[in-house]
Structures are given as structure tokens and as C-alpha cells.
Amino acid sequence: MINKPREIALKVLYNIEQNNLYSNIILNKMLNQNKKELTNKDIAFITELVYGITYWKLTLDEIIKKYSKIRLKKISCWVLNILRMGIYQIIFLDKIPKSAAVNESVNLAKRYGHTASSNFVNAILRKITDEDYKELFSIKNQKQKISKTTSMPEWIIDELLKDKNIEEVEKICNEFTKRPNLTIRINNLKISNNNFKKELKKQNIDFVEFTDNKDIKEKEADTKAINKFLEIKNLNNIENMELFKNGYFTMQDISAGFAAILLHPKENDFILDACAAPGGKTTFIAELMNNKGKIYAFDIYEHRLNLIKQNAKRLGINIIEEKLQNASEWNEKYFEKFDKILLDVPCSGIGVIKRKPDIKWQRNEEELKEITMVQSNILEICSKYLKKNGTLVYSTCSIFSSENENIIKKFLKSNKNFKIQNENLEDMKFFEKFKTQEGYYKINPTAQNDGFFMCKLIKSIE
């Protein structure tokens, strides 16, 4: 008898690798197709297997190599993922008995392979112990050790080493292995912070506030953007919650939210979000403007603009105007039109690896070079859409200097009418620890936040 949750996880993993699909998309599709047969516990287990194995693939393969006489490329995709699933359960999931992990993997191998496959899987998995992972820490070459113990491709480590020492890189890679916290943003257009927290308490949902002042008065709390964020501890099936459907909150990491805070939008501003979809930052800007003013939201795909439209409607926002426009292509009609511009440019996404582990395997050095050219081009073009004395925030969810400060330095060298703007906003005290002497905000990944980079520029009047 095949275990249904493990079989679904296997099919998802196969599609990710064989058909180059994103884990979250194919996982959600498979869960929806089988939702009548699955319990919440099943869904949690499948999700754990898919994201865990996707993240730890390099390490799992290293352990397979130790025991397999067959090269990985010669092992069928089905059997290889069955082995990864078995090893992941044995080494990383304490609550799963080894016997269950082995037996269920052998059953899957019988269905998705043949007799020799099941014998092969059985022989390898019975040899696996926690020591197989611990042995990797004894590797003498430090870069290789980091790669194999944190399941990080060496090219990413090399890129990080361009402006960080090996100890800093090791710390970052270890942070990526930790589970990401779930952070949500309260929508004050529909509910006050205090009333929202009361609703969470009624539903026995645990949360942690980011503010240092726990006794802050309600009116004061609602005026500070940082107080709109809560870390949630026990929330499942979020999109089915009435609080979510009614537009009382949005899922957003606090680092991503800071891009909108740094822009410092005000009522009646005319703002451009040049790479807007799916609209998390766009809608936050609108909320900070109290839904008064105008925001143009650019994207190159109609279906992604529809995501912005749907999010805005749910949140009760009507000042966003979606525009089918490529931010890297010049459009004369937008010349010096906007008070403020957010450029959350396309990037490698390295800073959010723990939320999107596929990134490690779908990016490469050549693609990084292409991305940085696009980023520079977008900054050059969209800077011309900014009014004199206007402000522009450049943002990425990457921690590579090649996508961040190197882009800014290159831009400032050829655009003398721009400079980095340093200001001390009340809302930004929480983020001051991330600020560099040059005025960049470099946020390394931790349990509390994703990895991000931001820089605020001002266009001179002259």
C-alpha cells in the first residue's frame, strides 16, 4: 500500500526537476487536486518534504554518492528523488521512524521503478545514519564544507566572498538553512492594529510584535509603519481565513515592507512602482498614503497586473493604476512625471532562498551577469521619470554586491544630479542597524527577516 502524502511529494519533486517547475506552483496545484483526501497533517508533511528536499538537494546527493556505485546522472529521476526523500526523513525529521522512511521509500521504488530499483533503494537507505551528515563537517576545505553542510552551490559562495570574509559567508549560509518566520502586515485602511490583534487572540493565533514599546497607545501605533507588522506563530490555510478574505492583512516580510517605508510616501503623492507585481509593496505604499493620491504600477505581463488588481480590491485600495509597461524601455510621456519612484528591480532573489529554495538551482553565474545589465538599464531609464527634488528607492531581495551597491556606484558616477539621501525617519529606527556609512541598507537574512538591499536617491533641482 503506497503512502499517499509521500507519493504526492514525490510527484511534486519529479515535476520540479524534470519539468523545471517552481516548487510553490506545482505543490499548490497537487494539493488542490488531492485536497479531499488529505488532512491538515498530510498537507504539512507533504510541504515539509517538498521544501526540505528542494533546499537540501546538494547535501542529500552528497550522501547518496557515498553509498551508490551508480552515478547520480544514471539514476532515474523517480528513484533519485525517492532516495532523497528517504534520506531527508532519516536525517532531518526526528519524528519519522527510520523503518517507516525505508519501507515507504521501497514501496514507492516498486511502483516508480522495478525490483532492482527497490532493492537499490533498500540497500542504501538501511546504511544511512545521522553520522553521514555530521561527517561533512570534517571537510578541510572551508568553502566545500560550507557548500555541503548548508546545501549551497559553490558559485553563490564565491559571489558572497567578493565582499565578505569566509566566516561571514558561513554565517549567512547557515541562516538560510533555518525555517523562515511568517510575517504579516495589518491593513489600517480597514482595521486598527489593536482591533486586529484582538481578532487574532479570539482565534488563538499567537503573534509577536516588532515594536519595542508594548504599551504604545492605539493611535500612536497606527501612525508608525513598523507597528503594522506581526510575526505569526501558528497560522495555516491563510487565504481561507475571513480576516484575509476581508482584506485586514497581507503576508509580507518586514524587509520587503521596509522598501515602501523608506520611500516615505505621503497623501496625494504621484508615485511609480516600476516593477510592481504581484503588488505587495505597491499596496503597502497605497496604505501608507491612506489611499489618497495616485500610484502607477508597471509590469510586462497582463496576468501579473491582474494580481495587483486583485490584491488592491481585497485591501480596499483604489488609487493604483496598472500599466502594461516594460520598465527597461523608455517612454517619453513619463519624463519627470513622478514625485517618488520605487524600483524593486528583477534580481537573483538570493536573499529569499529559505522561502524559495528553487532559486539555488535555477540561477547561475551567466544569468547573474544578464540580470545586472537589466537592473542598470531600469535604473537609468526610470530615474528620468522622476521630478526634480524627487526621491527614488532602489531595492532588491539579493545580497550580492554586483546587484546592489555596484549598480548604485555605477549610476551615480554617470548621473551627477543624483545623490544618496540620508534621513532619519521615526519609522526607520528599527532598520538603522542595517545602514552602512555610505547610506545603503544591507539586510542579511536572519530568522526575523529576509536578505534585502535598499538605497534612497534624491534628484537635485539643478
C-alpha positions, 0 to 999 in steps of 0.5 A: 500500500503506497503512502499517499502524502509521500507519493504526492511529494514525490510527484511534486519533486519529479515535476520540479526537476524534470519539468523545471517547475517552481516548487510553490506552483506545482505543490499548490496545484497537487494539493488542490487536486488531492485536497479531499483526501488529505488532512491538515497533517498530510498537507504539512508533511507533504510541504515539509518534504517538498521544501526540505528536499528542494533546499537540501538537494546538494547535501542529500546527493552528497550522501547518496554518492557515498553509498551508490556505485551508480552515478547520480546522472544514471539514476532515474529521476523517480528513484533519485528523488525517492532516495532523497526523500528517504534520506531527508526523513532519516536525517532531518525529521526526528519524528519519522521512524527510520523503518517507516522512511525505508519501507515507504521509500521501497514501496514507492521504488516498486511502483516508480521503478522495478525490483532492482530499483527497490532493492537499490533503494533498500540497500542504501537507505538501511546504511544511512545514519545521522553520522553521514551528515555530521561527517561533512563537517570534517571537510578541510576545505572551508568553502566545500564544507560550507557548500555541503553542510548548508546545501549551497552551490559553490558559485553563490559562495564565491559571489558572497566572498567578493565582499565578505570574509569566509566566516561571514559567508558561513554565517549567512549560509547557515541562516538560510538553512533555518525555517523562515518566520511568517510575517504579516502586515495589518491593513489600517485602511480597514482595521486598527492594529489593536482591533486586529490583534484582538481578532487574532487572540479570539482565534488563538493565533499567537503573534509577536510584535516588532515594536519595542514599546508594548504599551504604545497607545492605539493611535500612536501605533497606527501612525508608525509603519513598523507597528503594522507588522506581526510575526505569526506563530501558528497560522495555516490555510491563510487565504481561507481565513475571513480576516484575509478574505476581508482584506485586514492583512497581507503576508509580507516580510518586514524587509520587503515592507521596509522598501515602501517605508523608506520611500516615505510616501505621503497623501496625494503623492504621484508615485511609480512602482516600476516593477510592481507585481504581484503588488505587495509593496505597491499596496503597502505604499497605497496604505501608507498614503491612506489611499489618497493620491495616485500610484502607477504600477508597471509590469510586462505581463497582463496576468501579473497586473491582474494580481495587483488588481486583485490584491488592491480590491481585497485591501480596499485600495483604489488609487493604483493604476496598472500599466502594461509597461516594460520598465527597461524601455523608455517612454517619453510621456513619463519624463519627470512625471513622478514625485517618488519612484520605487524600483524593486528591480528583477534580481537573483532573489538570493536573499529569499532562498529559505522561502524559495529554495528553487532559486539555488538551482535555477540561477547561475553565474551567466544569468547573474551577469544578464540580470545586472545589465537589466537592473542598470538599464531600469535604473537609468531609464526610470530615474528620468521619470522622476521630478526634480527634488524627487526621491527614488528607492532602489531595492532588491531581495539579493545580497550580492554586491554586483546587484546592489551597491555596484549598480548604485556606484555605477549610476551615480558616477554617470548621473551627477544630479543624483545623490544618496539621501540620508534621513532619519525617519521615526519609522526607520529606527528599527532598520538603522542597524542595517545602514552602512556609512555610505547610506545603503541598507544591507539586510542579511537574512536572519530568522526575523527577516529576509536578505534585502538591499535598499538605497534612497536617491534624491534628484537635485533641482539643478 
